[in-house]
């Protein structure tokens, strides 16, 4: 029989210098996932540096020496995915985790899961923190239907054009849109949102979710425009839509 592929959640803010207490760090992760992090013989991670920082807090030096750590990220080739399946095909349970949050959503680990299904390998997801869902939950936006768009284009002209398309599509279907950006481009994206999106619709932002300086708020684009708020250079999720109500617009 083949092994089981466990999808393990990582803390969203695992390596903040502000997080002085491990209690604050590990309360994000369920006990089942922590046990698997400590005991699985093979772990597949997105990046070695981040993985070692996390695992060194959970395993002794002797346990780390016996661990087989493999990497799978956007630079991996098809043959790397096949190789990652080899311990599973040999009957060894493995775990995959990304740098932060739930794996395999906007994440290269999804290719590993697809390969596992092709080989009839059992895949077990473990619930944990997701900035996408946590941000949406705390936004006050209509979450009856939503669409995650990943990263918007880097180039300003294309990004503005995409935002205009988002606004146009939202006017037709009223589906809440969520997107993310690399921290150093947060401010540029924010300013483009304020200048491009309709003034009467709601724009939400969540930053450092699950961190000690977590910030989540949602206002109309017009209201944001009169405030001095500037996003900091930290992990963020942007949300655009209509304020939630008892009878969401898509069900009326």
C-alpha positions in Angstrom: 0.0 0.0 0.0 1.1 3.6 -0.7 1.8 6.1 2.1 -0.5 9.0 2.9 0.2 12.6 1.8 -0.6 15.0 4.6 -1.1 18.7 3.7 0.1 20.6 6.7 -0.7 24.2 7.6 2.2 26.5 8.6 1.8 29.6 10.8 1.0 32.7 8.8 3.4 34.8 10.9 5.8 32.2 12.0 9.0 34.2 11.9 8.0 37.7 13.0 10.5 39.1 15.4 7.5 40.4 17.3 6.4 36.9 18.0 8.5 36.4 21.1 6.3 33.6 22.5 6.0 30.2 20.9 2.5 30.0 22.5 1.4 32.8 20.2 3.0 31.0 17.2 1.7 27.5 17.7 -1.8 28.4 18.7 -2.4 28.9 14.9 -1.7 25.2 14.2 -3.9 22.3 15.3 -2.5 19.6 17.5 -2.8 16.9 14.8 -0.6 19.0 12.4 2.0 19.7 15.1 2.2 15.9 15.8 2.8 15.2 12.1 5.4 17.9 11.9 7.3 16.2 14.7 6.9 12.6 13.6 6.6 12.2 9.8 9.8 10.7 8.3 9.6 12.7 5.1 8.5 16.3 4.7 8.3 18.3 1.5 8.6 22.0 1.8 8.5 25.1 -0.4 11.8 26.5 0.8 14.6 25.0 2.9 15.4 28.1 5.0 11.8 28.6 6.1 11.3 24.9 6.7 14.3 24.6 8.9 13.3 27.6 11.0 10.0 26.0 11.6 11.1 22.4 12.2 14.0 23.3 14.4 11.5 24.6 16.9 9.6 21.2 16.9 12.3 18.6 16.6 15.5 17.9 18.4 18.9 17.9 16.6 18.8 14.1 16.5 15.3 14.1 15.1 16.3 16.7 12.5 19.3 14.6 11.4 17.0 11.6 10.7 14.4 13.7 8.7 14.3 13.5 4.9 13.5 17.0 3.7 12.6 17.5 0.1 11.8 20.8 -1.7 9.0 21.6 -4.2 8.4 25.1 -5.4 7.9 27.2 -8.5 11.3 26.2 -9.8 10.7 22.5 -9.6 10.5 20.4 -12.7 8.0 17.6 -13.6 10.6 15.0 -12.6 10.9 16.6 -9.2 7.2 16.0 -8.6 7.5 12.4 -9.6 10.5 12.0 -7.3 8.5 13.5 -4.4 5.9 10.8 -4.9 8.5 8.0 -4.7 8.5 7.7 -0.8 4.7 7.6 -0.9 4.7 4.9 -3.5 7.1 3.0 -1.2 4.5 3.1 1.6 6.0 6.0 3.5 3.8 8.7 4.9 4.8 12.2 3.9 3.8 15.8 4.6 3.8 18.9 2.4 3.8 22.4 3.7 4.3 25.9 2.2 6.1 28.9 3.7 2.9 30.1 5.4 -0.7 29.2 5.8 -2.6 26.4 4.1 -0.7 24.7 1.3 -1.8 24.0 -2.3 -4.0 27.1 -2.7 -2.1 29.6 -4.9 0.8 27.3 -4.2 3.0 24.9 -6.2 2.0 22.1 -3.9 -1.2 21.6 -5.9 0.9 19.9 -8.6 2.1 17.4 -6.0 -1.5 16.7 -5.0 -2.5 16.2 -8.6 0.3 13.7 -9.1 -0.7 11.9 -5.9 -4.3 11.4 -7.1 -3.0 10.0 -10.4 -1.1 7.4 -8.4 -4.1 6.6 -6.1 -2.2 8.0 -3.1 -4.5 9.1 -0.3 -4.3 12.9 0.4 -5.4 14.2 3.8 -5.7 18.0 4.3 -5.3 19.4 7.8 -7.2 22.5 8.6 -5.2 25.6 9.6 -4.9 29.3 9.1 -5.7 30.8 5.6 -5.2 34.5 5.1 -7.7 34.3 2.2 -10.6 32.9 4.4 -9.6 34.8 7.6 -9.4 38.1 5.7 -12.8 37.5 4.0 -14.4 36.4 7.3 -13.4 39.7 9.0 -14.1 42.0 6.0 -17.8 42.3 6.3 -18.1 41.8 2.5 -20.7 39.5 0.9 -19.1 36.1 1.1 -22.0 34.1 -0.4 -19.8 34.0 -3.6 -16.2 35.0 -3.9 -13.3 34.7 -6.3 -9.6 34.5 -5.5 -7.5 36.1 -8.2 -4.0 35.5 -6.9 -1.5 38.1 -7.9 -2.5 41.0 -10.2 -0.1 42.0 -13.0 3.2 43.7 -11.9 3.3 46.3 -14.6 1.2 49.4 -13.6 -0.7 49.8 -16.9 -1.7 46.1 -17.0 -2.6 46.2 -13.3 -4.9 49.2 -13.7 -6.5 47.6 -16.7 -7.1 44.4 -14.7 -8.7 46.5 -11.9 -11.0 48.1 -14.3 -12.0 44.7 -15.6 -12.6 43.5 -12.1 -14.9 46.5 -11.4 -16.8 45.9 -14.6 -17.3 42.2 -14.0 -18.3 42.9 -10.4 -21.0 45.3 -11.7 -22.5 42.3 -13.5 -22.1 39.4 -11.1 -21.6 41.0 -7.6 -19.0 38.3 -6.8 -16.5 39.5 -4.2 -13.0 39.5 -5.5 -9.8 38.8 -3.4 -6.2 39.3 -4.5 -2.7 39.5 -3.0 0.5 41.2 -3.7 4.2 41.0 -2.6 4.8 43.3 0.4 7.0 45.8 -1.4 4.2 46.5 -4.0 1.4 46.8 -1.5 1.3 50.6 -1.6 1.4 50.8 -5.4 -1.5 48.4 -5.6 -3.5 50.2 -2.9 -3.1 53.5 -4.7 -4.2 52.0 -8.0 -7.3 50.5 -6.2 -8.3 53.9 -4.8 -7.9 55.6 -8.2 -9.5 52.9 -10.3 -12.3 51.1 -8.4 -15.8 52.7 -8.1 -16.0 55.0 -5.1 -19.2 53.6 -3.6 -18.0 50.0 -3.4 -16.1 48.4 -0.5 -12.4 47.8 -0.4 -11.0 45.7 2.4 -7.4 44.9 3.4 -5.9 42.4 5.9 -2.3 42.7 6.9 -0.2 40.5 9.2 -3.2 38.2 9.8 -2.5 36.1 13.0 0.4 38.4 13.9 0.6 40.6 16.9 0.1 43.7 14.8 -2.8 42.2 12.7 -4.9 44.8 10.9 -8.1 44.1 9.0 -10.6 46.8 7.9 -13.1 47.5 5.2 -14.5 50.8 4.0 -15.8 52.3 0.8 -13.2 53.4 -1.7 -14.3 57.0 -1.1 -13.8 56.7 2.6 -10.3 55.2 2.2 -9.4 58.1 -0.1 -9.9 60.7 2.6 -7.7 58.8 5.1 -3.9 58.9 5.4 -3.7 55.1 5.5 -0.8 53.5 3.7 -0.3 49.7 3.7 2.9 48.5 5.3 5.4 46.2 3.6 4.0 43.0 5.0 1.8 40.1 3.8 -1.6 41.4 2.8 -4.8 40.4 1.2 -7.0 42.9 -0.7 -10.7 42.4 -1.0 -13.3 44.3 -3.2 -17.0 43.9 -3.2 -20.4 44.8 -1.7 -21.2 45.1 2.0 -22.8 42.0 3.4 -26.5 41.9 4.3 -29.1 39.6 5.6 -30.3 39.0 2.1 -27.2 39.1 -0.2 -27.8 40.6 -3.6 -27.0 37.4 -5.4 -30.0 35.6 -3.6 -32.6 38.3 -4.1 
